[in-house]
Amino acid sequence: MKQIRILLAAIFTLALTLPASAGKVSLNQISSYLNSLTSASADFTQVNSDGSISTGKLFIKRPGRARFQYNNDKTLVLASANRVAVFDPKSNQPPEQYPLVKTPLNLILGRNIDLNRNGMVVGYTTDGPKTIVTAQDPQHPEYGNIQLVFTDGPVELRQWVITNQSGEKTTTILNNLQKGGNFATSMFSIDQALAQRR
């Protein structure tokens, strides 16, 4: 457990090594930045609620699409067609599927992100060079929330922490985030992934 804590400390330090002079990023700036991420890719490190660590590659194609390719065990998570599907290579069962709207991930994959919406932002602070925004669906706070960490100069999303309906937290740390990319819609297709795994 001590080794895990040391590793986590190193990951967070590397992900957030920045000049100390950056200021608080406004909600308008953050909304504009997120809306500009029509497509993006990044390497990610995920810290799961049980303390285990996964790594992989993330692809985003807004609105509504994301692909998490995990290196550890070839797990695949797709968000597409208003659904989220989790493909577990160790299972013989069909993927677990959830409505995207019932997950906090929906808040950053939406068509038009406006963090100034009444009741959407429930936390807005700074920690050194980081601006931290916690958002939830104002109509359905029971769906959980997402805590987003940004840096300034220019604005960049560095990590998020999703708290689900059960209160479990999953942290995703982004590295080498690249805006843009011409990703085929088929990369995010749950139905195509199902067909390929039959």
C-alpha positions in Angstrom: 0.0 0.0 0.0 2.9 2.3 0.8 4.3 1.8 -2.7 0.9 2.7 -4.2 0.8 5.9 -2.3 4.4 6.8 -3.4 3.5 6.0 -7.0 0.3 8.1 -6.8 2.2 11.0 -5.4 4.7 10.8 -8.3 2.0 10.6 -10.9 0.1 13.7 -9.5 3.4 15.6 -9.2 4.4 14.9 -12.9 0.9 15.6 -14.2 0.7 19.0 -12.4 4.2 20.3 -12.6 3.5 23.9 -13.7 4.6 27.5 -13.1 3.2 28.8 -9.8 2.1 32.1 -11.4 -1.0 30.9 -13.1 -4.3 32.4 -11.9 -7.9 31.2 -11.4 -9.5 30.3 -14.7 -13.0 31.8 -15.1 -16.0 29.5 -15.7 -16.6 31.3 -19.1 -13.0 30.4 -20.1 -13.4 26.8 -19.0 -16.8 26.5 -20.8 -15.2 27.9 -24.0 -12.2 25.6 -23.7 -14.4 22.5 -23.2 -16.6 23.5 -26.2 -13.5 23.8 -28.3 -12.5 20.2 -27.7 -14.5 18.8 -30.6 -11.9 16.1 -30.8 -8.9 15.3 -28.6 -6.7 12.4 -27.6 -4.5 11.8 -24.5 -2.7 9.1 -22.6 -4.3 8.5 -19.2 -3.6 7.0 -15.9 -6.6 5.9 -13.9 -6.7 5.5 -10.2 -9.7 3.3 -9.3 -11.8 3.4 -6.2 -10.0 0.2 -4.9 -6.6 1.9 -5.3 -5.6 -0.1 -8.4 -4.0 1.7 -11.3 -4.8 1.4 -15.0 -3.3 3.1 -18.0 -4.4 3.6 -21.6 -5.3 5.9 -24.4 -8.4 8.2 -24.5 -10.1 9.6 -27.6 -12.9 12.2 -27.5 -15.2 13.2 -30.3 -17.8 15.6 -29.1 -20.7 15.7 -28.8 -21.3 12.4 -26.9 -18.4 10.2 -27.9 -15.4 8.9 -26.0 -13.1 5.8 -26.2 -11.0 4.5 -23.4 -8.5 1.8 -24.5 -6.9 0.2 -21.4 -3.3 -1.2 -21.7 -3.5 -3.4 -18.6 -6.1 -6.0 -19.7 -7.5 -4.7 -23.0 -10.6 -3.4 -21.4 -12.5 -1.0 -23.7 -15.0 1.6 -22.6 -17.1 3.4 -25.2 -19.4 6.3 -25.0 -21.6 6.7 -28.0 -25.3 6.9 -29.1 -26.3 8.1 -25.6 -24.8 5.0 -24.0 -21.7 3.9 -22.1 -20.6 0.3 -22.7 -17.8 -1.5 -20.7 -16.2 -4.4 -22.6 -14.4 -6.7 -20.2 -12.1 -9.1 -22.1 -12.3 -11.6 -19.2 -16.1 -11.9 -19.4 -18.2 -14.0 -21.7 -21.2 -11.8 -21.0 -22.3 -8.8 -23.2 -20.8 -5.5 -22.1 -22.4 -3.6 -19.2 -24.3 -0.6 -20.6 -25.5 2.6 -18.9 -27.3 5.7 -20.2 -24.7 8.3 -20.8 -26.9 11.0 -19.3 -26.8 9.1 -16.0 -23.0 9.4 -15.7 -21.0 12.5 -14.8 -19.0 12.0 -18.0 -22.0 13.4 -19.9 -21.2 16.8 -18.5 -18.1 17.2 -20.6 -19.3 15.3 -23.6 -22.4 17.5 -24.1 -23.1 19.5 -27.3 -23.0 22.9 -25.5 -21.2 23.1 -22.1 -22.2 26.0 -20.0 -20.8 25.9 -16.4 -22.7 29.0 -15.5 -26.0 27.1 -15.6 -27.8 27.5 -12.4 -26.9 24.7 -10.0 -24.3 23.0 -12.3 -21.2 24.0 -10.5 -21.1 23.0 -6.8 -17.4 23.6 -6.2 -15.0 26.2 -7.7 -11.6 26.7 -6.1 -7.9 27.1 -6.7 -4.9 25.1 -5.4 -1.7 26.7 -6.4 -1.6 26.8 -10.3 -4.7 24.6 -10.5 -8.4 25.7 -10.9 -10.7 23.0 -9.7 -14.4 22.9 -10.8 -16.9 20.3 -9.4 -20.0 20.0 -11.6 -23.2 17.9 -11.5 -26.4 17.7 -13.4 -28.6 20.3 -11.7 -31.7 18.2 -12.4 -30.2 15.0 -11.2 -27.5 15.5 -8.5 -28.0 11.8 -7.6 -26.1 10.8 -10.7 -22.9 11.9 -9.1 -20.4 14.6 -10.0 -17.2 15.3 -11.9 -14.3 17.3 -10.4 -12.3 18.9 -13.2 -8.7 20.2 -12.8 -7.4 22.9 -15.2 -4.3 24.9 -15.6 -3.9 28.3 -17.2 -1.6 29.8 -19.9 -3.2 28.3 -22.0 -6.2 26.7 -20.4 -5.8 22.9 -20.3 -7.7 20.0 -18.7 -5.3 18.0 -16.6 -7.4 15.5 -14.8 -10.9 14.7 -13.5 -12.4 12.8 -10.6 -15.7 11.1 -11.1 -17.9 10.3 -8.1 -20.6 7.9 -9.1 -24.1 7.3 -7.6 -22.6 5.0 -5.0 -20.0 7.5 -3.9 -17.0 5.7 -5.4 -14.3 7.9 -6.9 -12.3 7.3 -10.0 -9.5 9.6 -10.9 -8.3 10.0 -14.5 -5.0 11.9 -15.0 -4.4 13.1 -18.6 -0.9 13.3 -20.2 0.0 14.6 -23.7 -3.5 15.9 -24.4 -3.7 16.8 -28.1 -6.6 18.9 -29.4 -7.9 17.9 -32.8 -7.8 14.7 -34.7 -9.9 13.2 -37.4 -11.3 10.1 -35.7 -13.6 7.8 -37.5 -17.1 7.6 -36.0 -16.7 3.8 -36.1 -14.0 4.1 -33.4 -16.8 4.9 -30.9 -19.5 2.5 -32.2 -20.7 0.2 -29.5 -22.6 -1.9 -32.0 -19.5 -2.3 -34.2 -17.4 -3.3 -31.1 -20.1 -5.9 -30.2 -20.0 -7.3 -33.7 -16.2 -7.6 -33.6 -16.3 -9.5 -30.4 -18.8 -12.1 -31.3 
